Amino acid sequence: MSTAELYTQPARLPVARSLGASLVILVAAVALIGPLLIPGDPLAQSLLKALSGPEATAPLGYDHLGRSVFHRLCAALMLSPLIALAAVLTAGAAGLILGTLSAAMGGWVDTVLTTLADALLALPGLLLVLIVLAMVPGTATGFWIGLSLVLWVEFYRLTRAATREVLVSPSVEAARLLGFRAPYIFRTHVWPEIAPLMLTTAAFGIATAIMAIAALGFVHVGMRAPTPELGLMMVELLPYWREAPLALLSPAIATFALLLGLTLLAGSRET
């Protein structure tokens, strides 16, 4: 193959990343397009249909209160990722700003921020989220605050370590001698180095947040009923797994597919 042909070949994603992207897109399509194709209310009850099988208006059947599992699943697949995305964006911004500040200033600023990050890292993540939920129980705001407090530490540590290496490089020293200011140095030299790390950490962070929300919902300390949430749906339907196995498997499979897709996206590398 000639050099010209090589450059005209379309870029191909690794198999793992392609599979991960496909799973995430599939789950997002179900959450966004599903309610448009089959309109319905995730909170509407009809006890006459409790634990009944699939039908045209409820492709996944009904739960123990006669609510459409399909529409509750679509709503849950919107809620958990949105909370996770908000927490990751907040944590990423905080970690990026504080990590860059710590690496650039050093001294007592670096000591204080690193000590704070280490102290939070010593606490189990779910425990910290539970502490916040005790003050703001059963709300999306509580999850957002708690997960942000947990996730910012990893962004901070990665940013601090990568930025310290870049700031002592010859290219940055040359930029300083030429009179370029901090914003230019960050945009030109620092950000290109840490951006791949931040994106990978963000994908893992979203998966971790979704798993934490589902896990806390499964033990009845997460979102409160009747809010459609993946973990809460599973724990509500668990006693009825014999009567309605599809209703129980639907949120479990959706959660697994979403977490697997995000993990494959984060863990794969282009070759």
C-alpha positions as CSV (number, residue, x, y, z in Angstrom):
1,M,0.0,0.0,0.0
2,S,1.4,3.4,-1.0
3,T,1.7,6.3,1.3
4,A,-1.1,8.2,-0.5
5,E,-3.4,5.2,-0.1
6,L,-2.5,4.9,3.6
7,Y,-3.5,8.5,4.3
8,T,-6.8,8.1,2.3
9,Q,-7.8,5.1,4.4
10,P,-10.6,5.9,6.9
11,A,-9.6,5.8,10.5
12,R,-10.9,2.6,12.2
13,L,-11.7,2.3,15.8
14,P,-10.5,-0.8,17.8
15,V,-13.0,-3.6,18.1
16,A,-13.4,-3.0,21.8
17,R,-14.1,0.7,21.4
18,S,-16.5,0.1,18.5
19,L,-18.4,-2.4,20.6
20,G,-18.5,0.0,23.6
21,A,-19.7,2.9,21.4
22,S,-22.4,0.6,19.9
23,L,-23.7,-0.4,23.3
24,V,-23.8,3.1,24.7
25,I,-25.5,4.4,21.5
26,L,-28.0,1.5,21.7
27,V,-28.9,2.3,25.3
28,A,-29.1,6.0,24.6
29,A,-31.4,5.3,21.6
30,V,-33.7,3.2,23.8
31,A,-33.9,6.0,26.4
32,L,-34.4,8.8,24.0
33,I,-36.4,7.3,21.1
34,G,-38.4,4.6,22.9
35,P,-40.9,7.0,24.6
36,L,-41.4,8.8,21.3
37,L,-42.2,5.6,19.5
38,I,-44.4,4.2,22.3
39,P,-45.7,7.0,24.4
40,G,-46.6,6.2,28.0
41,D,-46.3,7.4,31.6
42,P,-43.7,5.6,33.8
43,L,-45.6,6.4,36.9
44,A,-49.1,5.4,35.7
45,Q,-50.5,2.4,37.6
46,S,-53.1,-0.2,36.7
47,L,-53.3,-3.0,39.3
48,L,-55.4,-5.1,36.9
49,K,-52.2,-5.4,34.8
50,A,-49.8,-6.2,37.6
51,L,-47.0,-8.6,36.6
52,S,-48.7,-9.2,33.2
53,G,-46.7,-9.9,30.1
54,P,-45.7,-7.7,27.2
55,E,-48.1,-6.0,25.0
56,A,-48.1,-3.3,22.3
57,T,-48.1,-0.4,24.7
58,A,-45.7,-2.1,27.2
59,P,-43.2,-4.2,25.3
60,L,-41.5,-5.3,28.5
61,G,-44.6,-6.1,30.5
62,Y,-45.7,-4.6,33.8
63,D,-44.3,-4.5,37.3
64,H,-46.0,-5.4,40.6
65,L,-48.0,-2.2,40.6
66,G,-49.1,-2.4,37.0
67,R,-46.6,0.2,35.7
68,S,-45.0,-0.2,32.3
69,V,-41.5,-1.6,32.7
70,F,-40.5,-0.2,29.3
71,H,-41.4,3.3,30.1
72,R,-39.9,3.1,33.6
73,L,-36.7,1.7,32.1
74,C,-36.5,4.5,29.6
75,A,-36.9,7.1,32.3
76,A,-34.3,5.4,34.5
77,L,-31.8,5.3,31.6
78,M,-32.2,9.0,31.4
79,L,-32.0,9.8,35.1
80,S,-28.9,7.8,36.1
81,P,-26.6,8.8,33.2
82,L,-27.6,12.5,33.6
83,I,-26.7,12.5,37.3
84,A,-23.5,10.7,36.5
85,L,-22.6,13.1,33.7
86,A,-23.3,16.1,35.8
87,A,-21.2,14.7,38.6
88,V,-18.3,13.9,36.3
89,L,-18.4,17.3,34.6
90,T,-18.3,19.0,38.0
91,A,-15.6,16.7,39.4
92,G,-13.6,17.1,36.1
93,A,-13.7,20.8,36.2
94,A,-12.7,21.0,39.9
95,G,-10.0,18.5,39.5
96,L,-8.6,20.2,36.4
97,I,-8.5,23.6,38.0
98,L,-7.2,22.5,41.3
99,G,-4.7,20.1,39.8
100,T,-3.3,22.7,37.5
101,L,-3.1,25.3,40.3
102,S,-1.4,22.8,42.6
103,A,1.2,21.9,40.0
104,A,1.9,25.5,38.9
105,M,2.1,27.1,42.4
106,G,3.5,24.3,44.5
107,G,4.4,25.2,48.1
108,W,1.6,25.3,50.7
109,V,-1.1,25.4,48.0
110,D,0.1,22.0,46.7
111,T,0.4,20.7,50.3
112,V,-3.1,21.7,51.3
113,L,-4.8,20.4,48.2
114,T,-2.9,17.1,48.2
115,T,-3.6,16.5,51.8
116,L,-7.3,17.2,51.2
117,A,-7.4,14.8,48.3
118,D,-5.6,12.1,50.2
119,A,-8.0,12.5,53.1
120,L,-11.0,12.1,50.8
121,L,-9.3,9.2,49.1
122,A,-9.0,7.4,52.4
123,L,-12.8,7.4,52.8
124,P,-14.8,4.7,51.0
125,G,-16.6,6.4,48.1
126,L,-20.0,5.0,48.9
127,L,-19.6,6.1,52.5
128,L,-19.0,9.7,51.4
129,V,-22.1,9.5,49.1
130,L,-24.1,8.1,52.0
131,I,-23.1,11.0,54.2
132,V,-24.3,13.5,51.7
133,L,-27.5,11.5,51.1
134,A,-28.2,11.6,54.8
135,M,-28.3,15.4,54.6
136,V,-30.1,15.5,51.2
137,P,-31.9,12.2,51.2
138,G,-33.2,10.5,48.0
139,T,-32.6,13.3,45.6
140,A,-30.6,13.8,42.4
141,T,-28.9,16.8,44.0
142,G,-27.6,14.6,46.8
143,F,-26.2,12.1,44.4
144,W,-24.6,14.9,42.3
145,I,-22.9,16.4,45.3
146,G,-21.8,13.1,46.8
147,L,-20.4,11.7,43.6
148,S,-18.7,14.9,42.7
149,L,-16.9,14.9,46.0
150,V,-15.8,11.3,45.3
151,L,-14.7,11.7,41.7
152,W,-12.8,15.0,41.7
153,V,-9.9,13.4,43.6
154,E,-8.9,11.2,40.6
155,F,-9.1,14.1,38.2
156,Y,-7.0,16.2,40.5
157,R,-4.3,13.6,41.0
158,L,-4.0,12.9,37.2
159,T,-4.0,16.6,36.3
160,R,-1.4,17.5,39.0
161,A,1.0,14.7,38.0
162,A,0.7,15.3,34.2
163,T,0.9,19.1,34.5
164,R,4.0,19.0,36.7
165,E,5.9,17.0,34.0
166,V,4.8,19.4,31.3
167,L,5.7,22.5,33.1
168,V,9.3,21.5,33.5
169,S,9.6,20.6,29.8
170,P,11.9,22.6,27.5
171,S,9.0,23.7,25.3
172,V,7.3,25.4,28.2
173,E,10.5,27.0,29.4
174,A,11.0,28.3,25.8
175,A,7.4,29.7,25.8
176,R,8.0,31.5,29.1
177,L,11.2,33.0,27.8
178,L,9.3,34.3,24.8
179,G,6.8,36.0,27.1
180,F,3.8,33.8,26.6
181,R,1.4,33.9,29.5
182,A,-0.2,31.1,31.5
183,P,-3.4,30.7,29.4
184,Y,-1.4,30.2,26.2
185,I,0.9,27.7,27.9
186,F,-2.0,25.8,29.3
187,R,-3.9,25.7,26.0
188,T,-0.9,24.9,23.9
189,H,1.3,22.6,26.0
190,V,-0.6,21.4,29.1
191,W,-4.1,20.6,27.8
192,P,-3.0,18.4,24.8
193,E,-1.1,16.2,27.2
194,I,-3.8,15.7,29.8
195,A,-6.9,15.7,27.6
196,P,-6.7,11.9,26.7
197,L,-6.3,11.1,30.4
198,M,-9.2,13.3,31.4
199,L,-11.5,11.8,28.8
200,T,-10.6,8.2,29.8
201,T,-11.1,9.1,33.5
202,A,-14.4,10.7,32.6
203,A,-15.7,7.5,30.9
204,F,-14.7,5.4,33.9
205,G,-16.2,8.0,36.2
206,I,-19.6,7.9,34.5
207,A,-19.6,4.1,34.8
208,T,-18.6,4.3,38.4
209,A,-21.3,6.8,39.2
210,I,-24.0,4.8,37.4
211,M,-22.9,1.7,39.3
212,A,-23.0,3.6,42.6
213,I,-26.4,5.0,42.0
214,A,-27.8,1.5,41.1
215,A,-26.0,-0.1,44.1
216,L,-27.5,2.4,46.6
217,G,-30.9,2.0,45.0
218,F,-30.6,-1.7,45.4
219,V,-30.2,-1.4,49.1
220,H,-33.0,1.2,49.5
221,V,-30.8,4.2,50.3
222,G,-30.8,5.8,46.9
223,M,-33.6,7.4,44.9
224,R,-37.0,7.0,46.5
225,A,-40.1,5.3,45.0
226,P,-41.8,5.9,42.7
227,T,-38.8,7.5,40.9
228,P,-37.7,5.2,38.0
229,E,-34.1,4.2,38.8
230,L,-32.2,1.1,37.7
231,G,-31.2,-0.2,41.1
232,L,-34.6,0.6,42.7
233,M,-36.4,-1.2,39.8
234,M,-34.4,-4.3,40.3
235,V,-34.9,-4.5,44.1
236,E,-38.7,-3.8,43.6
237,L,-39.0,-6.6,41.1
238,L,-36.7,-9.1,42.8
239,P,-39.5,-10.8,44.8
240,Y,-41.5,-11.4,41.6
241,W,-38.7,-12.9,39.5
242,R,-40.8,-16.1,39.0
243,E,-43.9,-14.3,37.9
244,A,-42.3,-11.7,35.7
245,P,-38.7,-12.6,34.9
246,L,-38.6,-10.3,31.9
247,A,-39.5,-7.3,34.0
248,L,-36.6,-8.1,36.4
249,L,-34.0,-8.8,33.7
250,S,-34.8,-5.7,31.7
251,P,-33.1,-3.2,34.1
252,A,-30.3,-5.6,34.9
253,I,-29.4,-6.2,31.2
254,A,-29.7,-2.4,30.5
255,T,-27.4,-1.6,33.4
256,F,-24.9,-4.3,32.3
257,A,-24.9,-3.1,28.7
258,L,-24.4,0.6,29.7
259,L,-21.5,-0.2,32.1
260,L,-19.8,-2.6,29.7
261,G,-20.1,0.0,26.9
262,L,-18.6,2.8,29.0
263,T,-15.8,0.5,30.3
264,L,-14.9,-0.6,26.8
265,L,-14.8,3.0,25.6
266,A,-12.6,4.0,28.5
267,G,-10.3,1.0,28.5
268,S,-9.5,0.6,24.8
269,R,-6.8,2.4,22.8
270,E,-6.5,3.2,19.2
271,T,-3.9,1.2,17.3
